[in-house]
């Protein structure tokens, strides 16, 4: 006798990994996909009213937790409460699996949240243990390579079982994301109370000195640390052919936010997955003035989307891709926020509607091109 489904969702437009069922149903047993099909659902199903039903979204890079922890300059919220608030926003945005991106560095005079990765990692662990979370949380360690203490701080976190990704970053003025130093000045002027040009001059000179003194040694140490622990590596803001060569040498799996077409083509040719920001898609371009995500998508160079700093942009950006790039159909667009990111970090049990996969599902209603998440299931249990 077949087990009785715990949940059956019918009258849904179901997004599979390779196609869309215009009217179908999904059955869930023991937190896994037990079956799906076209046409009328079995008796007693939940009516999705023709809405989209797709896998829960998988987020590899969001530092949005920091905005909940430090909501105003010098204002630190209770870290567990911040995690719970942030988690609720993720879930209602359709994100069921997230790699929380934590800054693994300290820099006096820059941003209040620097050096708080350990505090936030522990808060996530406590919230998870107390069953306070709706989404499944892992860690992404963002390593700012020129910072003097980044290696020691990474060592304090890298042994945690929830670390799934480490990224190699260098925000020294005049290169990568901020090749145009004026853009970096604009960024810091807009943060909180802002910084004066005199203060920025001091900060930038310190960063130049740090890069010269520490970057090369720290890069080798962080790469070795990730490889020792079997953690996938991400490059960040690749711009030049030299950056691409370094990414290949370091056995990078994911390239986050390449800034030029030249770099993206080189990364793609090397088999490195390219991740771009969903806000870039929604806004029609990069806030830093770099390459547009849609331009990469047109060239077949876009593999993964990330919400980056706006959780709701992940779903919106994916659903807008087929409108912006006719060669991308809905199933392909949804893969950029589900199956492909899951595979990039070894989460093979989720990311698609397939028999035996986790029943991490979202029901999405779209009106005036704005998607609204109506329901969220994590391992078959409704969490939003």
ABEGO torsion letter per residue (X at the ends): XBBBBABBBBGBBBBBAABBBABBBBBBBGGBBABBBBEBBBBGBBBAGGBBBBBBBBBABBAAAAAAABABBGBBBBAAAAAAAAAAAAAAAGBABBBBBBBBBBBBGBBAABGAAAAAAAAAAAAAAAGABABBBBBBBBBBAABAAAAAAAAAAAABAABABBBBBBABBGBEABABAAAAAAAAAABEAEBBAAAAAAAAAAAAAAAAAAAAAAAAAAAAAAAAAGBBBBBBGBABAAAAAAAAAAGBABBBGBABAAAAAAAAAAGBBBBBBAAAAAAGEBAAGBBBAAAAAAAGABABBBAGABAAAAAAAAAAAAAABAABBAAAAAAAABAAAAAAAGBAABGBBBBGBBBBBBBBBBBGGBBBBABBBBGGBBAX
